Amino acid sequence: MDKVLLTTSKESLQNVDPEISSAITDEQKRQQDNLVMIASENLVSKAVLEAQGSILTNKYAEGYAGARYYGGCSCADRVEELACGRAKELFKAEHVNVQPHSGTSANMAVYLALLKPGDRILGMDLSHGGHLTHGSKVNISGKYYHAFSYGVDQKTCMINLEEVREKAHQIKPKLIIAGASSYPRCIDYEGFKDIARETGALFMVDMAHTAGLIAAGVHPNPVFSADIVTATTHKTFRGPRGGMIFCRKEFASAIDKAVFPGLQGGPLMHIIAAKAVAFKEAQLPGYIPYQKMVTANASVLAEALIGHGFDLLTGGTDTHLVLVDLRSKNISGKEAETLLEEVNITVNKNVIPFDPKGANDPSGIRLGTPTLTSRGMEPDQMREIAALINEALARRHDQEHLKNIKQRACSLCLQYPVYQ
Ligand code: DSN
């Protein structure tokens, strides 16, 4: 009989599983060699990676600190208490739940806590920049709840609060949701709060995209305006992949019960540890300058693209992202995504509001600056990248020139390494 396979073995990943090991090595190279401009991605620190890859993954800790369903949870309690304490201080919140596995889980837990199936919700239309989990018909939020949506103004492509107000008064939703995934402007949370109060709705903000900007005080904090705030920890915030929920004390028990045992079982303690590390990093001196640079870079990128004749939705940005309407450049979002990938620039195709084309081959691309800024890039590099994008699209049939653009992208990547 073969010997028992023990985990005390010191075998490296490369020896145990060369296929996975090589996929990770290749992915590391991809992240290093490409100008990654996916607005919802970022690069975590080595400290976050270390916590995330730690032996806390071995521990079951169903329940909450001090009230677990398993023995041996004292270290898990310490980790979760540190995470919660830091998150509350950072976002000035009365209560936080750091157990949601993702932004989607966080949103589902809020719905489970506050709504009954069939209740009316009003969120931003996915095709106008909203989130899938805010009532899209293809998502559980649009199947279990009676979902209505508001969009942006056709002329300005900005949220028009008067239209939201009118809809809210007509629909009388139980929950109004603000927050977006491809909306480049600041959202008026206080304005939404007034509409919710007028119509007797609860008010939730999903700050998944802007949590880092908010933690640094670069954007207004929705925790002061909303009943409930959900977020992811991996986008601008720059922590591990995961979700979290903030609320006032009155909703704390309902939210906690909805997360566990309502929706999830055991929390991912290694991820919660990594969230705690990211909360600590968000209080370090360089974090505010980092988030300011993220938005400064996005503004410079926007200006430079406009200078090259690109149409930007809303004419610019207040955030970490820009949304480009490619129709005047005679190329679709999908074609642009593929072309840019060939020259080592990673973006995502994106629908634009009132898009005449479908989601699989939409008219726009979304560009974000968090990852580039985490590598140390600044406005000069944004101008260079805008020029590369412009040249790639304009001279897409010139293979020699595309090679040259790729070389210039690679040279920028070399100057700004991902992990030293
Ligand atoms: N899928 C996410 C994004 O890329 O924006 C939304 O949460």
Boltz pocket constraint, residues with backbone or C-beta under 6 A from the ligand:
constraints:
  - pocket:
      binder: B
      contacts: [[A, 40], [A, 103], [A, 131], [A, 181], [A, 182], [A, 208]]
      max_distance: 6.0
